[in-house]
Amino acid sequence: MLATGAWSAQLLPVPVTPRKGQMLSVRVPSRQEQSLEQVLFGSEIYIVPCQDGRIVNGATSEDVGFYTR
């Protein structure tokens, strides 16, 4: 596991660039069974089912450069 994020290239010779994105997390109602069982990837979106009943959707990725704050 590497937890240095966008600055990883300072430690290891790996090509890393910072990206900015947004995600949405929704919860399946407790009375309803979670039917999604695997991660789905599209050209501009991903959908991740979680064991706690949430479904995480990510749909944006922006090249914003290094932002130090």
Buried (B, 14 or more C-beta within 10 A) or exposed (E): EEEEEBEBEEEEEEEBEEEEEEEEEEEBEEEEEBEEEEEEEEEEEBBBBEEEBEBBBBEEEEEEEEEEE
